Structure formats: structure tokens, C-alpha cells
Amino acid sequence: MENSLMNANPSFRDYEFDVKQHNTDKYIETAQNVRLYVRDYGKGKPVILIHGWPLSNEMWEYQIEFLVQNNYRVIAYDRRGFGKSSQPWDGYDFDTLTDDLSEIIEQLQLEEATLVGFSMGGGEVVRYFSRHHGKGIAKAALISSIIPFLLKTEDNPDGRPAEKSENTATSIKEDRIGFLDNFGKIFFGVNIINKPVSNPLLEYYRNLCSAASPRATLQCAASLNTTDFRDELSSINVPTLIIHGDDDKVVSMDLTSKKAAEGIRNNNFIVYEGAPHGLFYTDREKLNEDLLQFLNS
């Protein structure tokens, strides 16, 4: 059946051949005893997808397929402590996480790549420019990103109170899976009136989060809530796409992407009306088209 379909449709045959030729999954050692799981699909200019907390590369399911079919090479990896990657005890600060990213870029010899960071992944995008000078990167995208600074301080009065992060940590320690179950509903904007995702899909994403190391879950939560990237925004010297939903109850757009757009010189800031944090699923068609337009521009 497959052979007859391929023979009857050369474009289908060529697409299947290309994907099989370049479709790999591998482990890349980024530090001693730390191996990161990496998916490397398609061919063309590379797009590196960095997942959010506390998910894994599987969150990009609907973007990977779309981008590969539109002639891009897609690299999606699991951050240390998450998914299928190693789960070391330490190394969940943004310097170390970004050094992991740098190793992937170096070992895969990527050039003219686009970095796409979702939520926490935005931190690695910005830190890569300030710490590694954006080597090999031609464009960047921040999706529902935590950038530039979440914590409430004297010079960031609209930020999150430290007590909120402490309460989150307590909830994770007491009942991590119960926390994730409730977090998923907020993440995708599920309430009595609005149910943009099915219950099975909510369970699927909860299970992806459950696979993360409990230590990594807590340590990364602390890092994303307390790391200040404000002085690093000026280091981003490539065209940057910023996308955020104005109904994001996890990461406030006013606190993050609006300010990021003020601090990054060359950017296109797009607001998704009514979109929650998890817009990579709820608004996937729009996100895919906006990403593709940005990549092709």
C-alpha cells in the first residue's frame, strides 16, 4: 500500500525519503555524565525549539510536523532533568542550561539557526546571546516567555511576590502530580465556560510533566522565577519575534513580553487575543503560520 502510494505520488515519495534520511533521534553529551535527548528532523535552515517548564520536547508536536513539511530542519531537545534527558542533581541555573544549549549547537554544527523559546525557554534564548554571543543564530522567537523578569522587587514592583513562588514550591513538594493536574487547567485556560483542550489531552500533558525529575522541577521553578534578564535584552542583535496571549494566567503579558518588546531593538510583537499560556496547542494554526512567515522573511 505504501509503495503504491509513493509510486503514484512522487512528491509524497520525495518527502518521505527526505524525512527518513534526516529523521534522527540521538543523545548529545553536554557535560560530564549529562546526556540530552535530541530530535533532529528534516533539512533546510535549522530551527531549535526549547520547551517550557515542566514539559519536554513533545510539547512541540504540532510545530515540528508543520515546520519539517515547510522545508526546515527542526531540532527539539529535552532540557536536563526533563523528558528523556539525564536527571543530574544540580545544574538548573540558566548559565548551565544555556551551556547545554551551546553544546548542542556546537556539536550539530548549526549555522543561521532560529532559536524558539517557549515560556522558561525564553530564558535560554536571551542568555545564549549574552553568554555565547548568539553564535550560529540568525533569528530568535520568544513565545509566552518569562522574559525579562518575574520577581517583585523594589525596581520591579509589578512582579510576582516571592511568597507566590514559595507557595508553588510547597505545593510541588506536598503533591507534585496534584499540582501538575491543576496547573494544566490554568496553563490551557480551562474553566467552567471554556474548555479548549480535551480531558485526555490534559492528562497527556500532565504525564509529560510528571516524567520530569522532582528536583529539576523545583530548581527550574526557582530559576525562572528569580533570574533577572533585563540587562541582557540589548545583547539580542537579530530579528526577534515575540508572541504572547493576553489571557495568559501563568505568565502575565504585561509583566513580560510587553517589556521585552521595549528592550529588544529589532522585534515584531504579536498579541493573541484571548489566548492562554499554552497557545502552542490552543492557537497552533495561527502560531505555525506566524512562525513560518517570520522564518521566511
RAGIKA-V966091 format. One record per residue. RES is the residue in one letter. SS is DSSP state (alpha for helix, beta for strand, coil for the rest). PSI is psi in degrees with one decimal (999 if undefined). BURIAL is 1 if it has 24 or more other C-alpha atoms within 12 Angstrom, else 0. Layout:
res->RES ss->SS psi->PSI burial->BURIAL
res->RES ss->SS psi->PSI burial->BURIAL
//
This chain:
res->M ss->coil psi->-47.1 burial->0
res->E ss->alpha psi->-42.7 burial->0
res->N ss->alpha psi->-41.7 burial->0
res->S ss->alpha psi->-37.7 burial->0
res->L ss->alpha psi->-40.6 burial->0
res->M ss->alpha psi->-40.1 burial->0
res->N ss->alpha psi->-33.5 burial->0
res->A ss->alpha psi->-20.1 burial->0
res->N ss->coil psi->90.9 burial->0
res->P ss->alpha psi->-36.2 burial->0
res->S ss->alpha psi->-37.8 burial->0
res->F ss->alpha psi->-43.1 burial->0
res->R ss->alpha psi->-45.9 burial->0
res->D ss->alpha psi->-41.3 burial->0
res->Y ss->alpha psi->-44.4 burial->0
res->E ss->alpha psi->-40.7 burial->0
res->F ss->alpha psi->-46.1 burial->0
res->D ss->alpha psi->-45.2 burial->0
res->V ss->alpha psi->-42.1 burial->1
res->K ss->alpha psi->-36.5 burial->0
res->Q ss->alpha psi->-36.3 burial->0
res->H ss->alpha psi->1.7 burial->0
res->N ss->coil psi->103.5 burial->1
res->T ss->beta psi->152.0 burial->0
res->D ss->beta psi->143.8 burial->0
res->K ss->beta psi->169.0 burial->0
res->Y ss->beta psi->133.1 burial->1
res->I ss->beta psi->124.1 burial->1
res->E ss->beta psi->116.9 burial->1
res->T ss->beta psi->-17.4 burial->1
res->A ss->beta psi->171.5 burial->0
res->Q ss->coil psi->123.0 burial->0
res->N ss->coil psi->20.4 burial->0
res->V ss->beta psi->113.8 burial->1
res->R ss->beta psi->126.2 burial->1
res->L ss->beta psi->136.5 burial->1
res->Y ss->beta psi->127.6 burial->1
res->V ss->beta psi->132.1 burial->1
res->R ss->beta psi->133.3 burial->1
res->D ss->beta psi->100.4 burial->1
res->Y ss->beta psi->149.2 burial->1
res->G ss->coil psi->-173.3 burial->1
res->K ss->coil psi->160.8 burial->1
res->G ss->coil psi->-165.0 burial->1
res->K ss->coil psi->138.4 burial->1
res->P ss->beta psi->143.2 burial->1
res->V ss->beta psi->121.3 burial->1
res->I ss->beta psi->119.6 burial->1
res->L ss->beta psi->122.7 burial->1
res->I ss->beta psi->121.0 burial->1
res->H ss->coil psi->167.9 burial->1
res->G ss->coil psi->176.1 burial->1
res->W ss->coil psi->137.9 burial->1
res->P ss->coil psi->47.8 burial->1
res->L ss->coil psi->-158.0 burial->1
res->S ss->coil psi->-176.6 burial->1
res->N ss->alpha psi->-21.3 burial->1
res->E ss->alpha psi->-18.3 burial->1
res->M ss->alpha psi->-23.1 burial->1
res->W ss->alpha psi->14.9 burial->1
res->E ss->alpha psi->-47.6 burial->1
res->Y ss->alpha psi->-18.1 burial->1
res->Q ss->alpha psi->-38.2 burial->1
res->I ss->alpha psi->-52.4 burial->1
res->E ss->alpha psi->-46.2 burial->1
res->F ss->alpha psi->-45.3 burial->1
res->L ss->alpha psi->-37.9 burial->1
res->V ss->alpha psi->-42.1 burial->1
res->Q ss->alpha psi->-19.4 burial->1
res->N ss->coil psi->26.8 burial->1
res->N ss->coil psi->38.5 burial->1
res->Y ss->coil psi->148.4 burial->1
res->R ss->beta psi->125.6 burial->1
res->V ss->beta psi->124.5 burial->1
res->I ss->beta psi->117.1 burial->1
res->A ss->beta psi->127.1 burial->1
res->Y ss->beta psi->161.5 burial->1
res->D ss->coil psi->122.9 burial->1
res->R ss->coil psi->149.5 burial->1
res->R ss->coil psi->137.2 burial->1
res->G ss->coil psi->-7.0 burial->1
res->F ss->coil psi->156.1 burial->1
res->G ss->coil psi->-130.2 burial->1
res->K ss->coil psi->4.9 burial->1
res->S ss->coil psi->166.5 burial->1
res->S ss->coil psi->152.8 burial->1
res->Q ss->coil psi->69.9 burial->1
res->P ss->coil psi->164.9 burial->1
res->W ss->coil psi->-34.1 burial->0
res->D ss->coil psi->176.0 burial->0
res->G ss->coil psi->29.8 burial->1
res->Y ss->coil psi->19.6 burial->1
res->D ss->coil psi->161.5 burial->1
res->F ss->alpha psi->-26.4 burial->1
res->D ss->alpha psi->-48.9 burial->1
res->T ss->alpha psi->-42.4 burial->1
res->L ss->alpha psi->-37.3 burial->1
res->T ss->alpha psi->-30.6 burial->1
res->D ss->alpha psi->-36.0 burial->1
res->D ss->alpha psi->-46.9 burial->1
res->L ss->alpha psi->-43.5 burial->1
res->S ss->alpha psi->-39.2 burial->1
res->E ss->alpha psi->-39.8 burial->1
res->I ss->alpha psi->-46.5 burial->1
res->I ss->alpha psi->-41.3 burial->1
res->E ss->alpha psi->-47.8 burial->0
res->Q ss->alpha psi->-29.6 burial->0
res->L ss->coil psi->-3.4 burial->1
res->Q ss->coil psi->50.7 burial->0
res->L ss->coil psi->137.7 burial->1
res->E ss->coil psi->150.8 burial->0
res->E ss->coil psi->39.5 burial->0
res->A ss->beta psi->159.8 burial->1
res->T ss->beta psi->126.5 burial->1
res->L ss->beta psi->125.8 burial->1
res->V ss->beta psi->114.4 burial->1
res->G ss->beta psi->125.8 burial->1
res->F ss->beta psi->129.9 burial->1
res->S ss->coil psi->-113.5 burial->1
res->M ss->coil psi->-32.2 burial->1
res->G ss->alpha psi->-22.4 burial->1
res->G ss->alpha psi->-29.5 burial->1
res->G ss->alpha psi->-42.6 burial->1
res->E ss->alpha psi->-34.4 burial->1
res->V ss->alpha psi->-52.6 burial->1
res->V ss->alpha psi->-44.2 burial->1
res->R ss->alpha psi->-29.0 burial->1
res->Y ss->alpha psi->-35.2 burial->1
res->F ss->alpha psi->-40.8 burial->1
res->S ss->alpha psi->-30.5 burial->1
res->R ss->alpha psi->-35.2 burial->1
res->H ss->alpha psi->12.7 burial->1
res->H ss->coil psi->23.6 burial->0
res->G ss->coil psi->26.7 burial->1
res->K ss->coil psi->126.2 burial->1
res->G ss->coil psi->1.5 burial->1
res->I ss->beta psi->130.0 burial->1
res->A ss->beta psi->-26.7 burial->1
res->K ss->beta psi->162.7 burial->1
res->A ss->beta psi->151.2 burial->1
res->A ss->beta psi->134.4 burial->1
res->L ss->beta psi->115.8 burial->1
res->I ss->beta psi->120.2 burial->1
res->S ss->coil psi->43.0 burial->1
res->S ss->coil psi->154.0 burial->1
res->I ss->coil psi->-8.4 burial->1
res->I ss->coil psi->136.7 burial->1
res->P ss->coil psi->-24.0 burial->1
res->F ss->coil psi->126.8 burial->1
res->L ss->coil psi->-28.9 burial->1
res->L ss->beta psi->140.2 burial->1
res->K ss->coil psi->122.9 burial->0
res->T ss->beta psi->179.0 burial->0
res->E ss->coil psi->-37.5 burial->0
res->D ss->coil psi->10.7 burial->0
res->N ss->beta psi->62.4 burial->0
res->P ss->coil psi->-19.8 burial->0
res->D ss->coil psi->3.1 burial->0
res->G ss->coil psi->179.3 burial->1
res->R ss->beta psi->133.4 burial->1
res->P ss->coil psi->144.3 burial->0
res->A ss->alpha psi->-30.4 burial->0
res->E ss->alpha psi->-31.7 burial->0
res->K ss->alpha psi->-42.4 burial->0
res->S ss->alpha psi->-37.8 burial->1
res->E ss->alpha psi->-39.4 burial->0
res->N ss->alpha psi->-38.2 burial->0
res->T ss->alpha psi->-45.8 burial->1
res->A ss->alpha psi->-40.8 burial->1
res->T ss->alpha psi->-43.3 burial->0
res->S ss->alpha psi->-40.6 burial->0
res->I ss->alpha psi->-42.2 burial->1
res->K ss->alpha psi->-36.7 burial->0
res->E ss->alpha psi->-40.2 burial->0
res->D ss->coil psi->81.8 burial->0
res->R ss->alpha psi->-43.1 burial->1
res->I ss->alpha psi->-37.2 burial->1
res->G ss->alpha psi->-40.0 burial->0
res->F ss->alpha psi->-47.0 burial->1
res->L ss->alpha psi->-35.8 burial->1
res->D ss->alpha psi->-44.9 burial->1
res->N ss->alpha psi->-38.3 burial->1
res->F ss->alpha psi->-38.4 burial->1
res->G ss->alpha psi->-37.6 burial->1
res->K ss->alpha psi->-43.2 burial->1
res->I ss->alpha psi->-40.9 burial->1
res->F ss->alpha psi->-43.0 burial->1
res->F ss->coil psi->7.5 burial->1
res->G ss->coil psi->32.6 burial->1
res->V ss->coil psi->128.4 burial->1
res->N ss->coil psi->-170.5 burial->0
res->I ss->coil psi->-38.0 burial->0
res->I ss->coil psi->-40.5 burial->0
res->N ss->coil psi->124.5 burial->0
res->K ss->coil psi->77.7 burial->0
res->P ss->coil psi->-11.5 burial->1
res->V ss->coil psi->151.7 burial->1
res->S ss->coil psi->161.3 burial->0
res->N ss->alpha psi->-42.7 burial->0
res->P ss->alpha psi->-36.4 burial->0
res->L ss->alpha psi->-39.3 burial->0
res->L ss->alpha psi->-42.6 burial->1
res->E ss->alpha psi->-38.1 burial->0
res->Y ss->alpha psi->-48.7 burial->0
res->Y ss->alpha psi->-34.8 burial->1
res->R ss->alpha psi->-40.2 burial->1
res->N ss->alpha psi->-36.2 burial->1
res->L ss->alpha psi->-43.8 burial->1
res->C ss->alpha psi->-33.8 burial->1
res->S ss->alpha psi->-26.5 burial->1
res->A ss->coil psi->-13.8 burial->1
res->A ss->coil psi->151.8 burial->1
res->S ss->coil psi->130.9 burial->1
res->P ss->alpha psi->-38.9 burial->1
res->R ss->alpha psi->-46.2 burial->1
res->A ss->alpha psi->-38.7 burial->1
res->T ss->alpha psi->-46.3 burial->1
res->L ss->alpha psi->-44.6 burial->1
res->Q ss->alpha psi->-40.3 burial->1
res->C ss->alpha psi->-34.4 burial->1
res->A ss->alpha psi->-42.5 burial->1
res->A ss->alpha psi->-42.1 burial->1
res->S ss->alpha psi->-46.4 burial->1
res->L ss->alpha psi->-26.3 burial->1
res->N ss->alpha psi->-17.4 burial->1
res->T ss->alpha psi->-9.0 burial->1
res->T ss->coil psi->130.0 burial->1
res->D ss->coil psi->114.2 burial->1
res->F ss->coil psi->7.2 burial->1
res->R ss->alpha psi->-41.2 burial->1
res->D ss->alpha psi->-6.2 burial->0
res->E ss->alpha psi->-11.0 burial->1
res->L ss->alpha psi->-34.9 burial->1
res->S ss->alpha psi->-14.2 burial->1
res->S ss->alpha psi->-14.8 burial->1
res->I ss->coil psi->109.8 burial->1
res->N ss->coil psi->25.6 burial->1
res->V ss->coil psi->161.2 burial->1
res->P ss->beta psi->135.3 burial->1
res->T ss->beta psi->131.2 burial->1
res->L ss->beta psi->129.8 burial->1
res->I ss->beta psi->124.0 burial->1
res->I ss->beta psi->134.0 burial->1
res->H ss->beta psi->145.0 burial->1
res->G ss->beta psi->139.1 burial->1
res->D ss->coil psi->2.4 burial->1
res->D ss->coil psi->30.1 burial->1
res->D ss->coil psi->112.9 burial->1
res->K ss->coil psi->-2.7 burial->1
res->V ss->coil psi->-49.3 burial->1
res->V ss->coil psi->108.2 burial->1
res->S ss->coil psi->128.0 burial->1
res->M ss->coil psi->-38.8 burial->1
res->D ss->coil psi->-33.9 burial->1
res->L ss->coil psi->-24.7 burial->1
res->T ss->coil psi->-83.2 burial->1
res->S ss->alpha psi->-34.1 burial->1
res->K ss->alpha psi->-41.3 burial->1
res->K ss->alpha psi->-35.6 burial->1
res->A ss->alpha psi->-39.3 burial->1
res->A ss->alpha psi->-27.2 burial->1
res->E ss->alpha psi->-24.4 burial->0
res->G ss->alpha psi->-13.0 burial->1
res->I ss->coil psi->123.4 burial->1
res->R ss->coil psi->-54.5 burial->0
res->N ss->coil psi->88.9 burial->0
res->N ss->beta psi->158.0 burial->1
res->N ss->beta psi->112.5 burial->1
res->F ss->beta psi->119.3 burial->1
res->I ss->beta psi->127.1 burial->1
res->V ss->beta psi->129.3 burial->1
res->Y ss->beta psi->109.9 burial->1
res->E ss->coil psi->128.8 burial->0
res->G ss->coil psi->3.9 burial->0
res->A ss->coil psi->140.8 burial->1
res->P ss->coil psi->-170.3 burial->1
res->H ss->coil psi->-46.3 burial->1
res->G ss->coil psi->50.7 burial->1
res->L ss->alpha psi->-10.7 burial->1
res->F ss->alpha psi->-21.0 burial->1
res->Y ss->alpha psi->-50.9 burial->1
res->T ss->alpha psi->-31.6 burial->1
res->D ss->coil psi->37.0 burial->1
res->R ss->alpha psi->-37.6 burial->1
res->E ss->alpha psi->-44.7 burial->0
res->K ss->alpha psi->-44.1 burial->1
res->L ss->alpha psi->-45.3 burial->1
res->N ss->alpha psi->-43.8 burial->1
res->E ss->alpha psi->-38.9 burial->0
res->D ss->alpha psi->-38.9 burial->1
res->L ss->alpha psi->-44.9 burial->1
res->L ss->alpha psi->-43.4 burial->1
res->Q ss->alpha psi->-42.2 burial->0
res->F ss->alpha psi->-43.5 burial->1
res->L ss->alpha psi->-37.5 burial->1
res->N ss->alpha psi->-15.2 burial->0
res->S ss->coil psi->999 burial->0
//
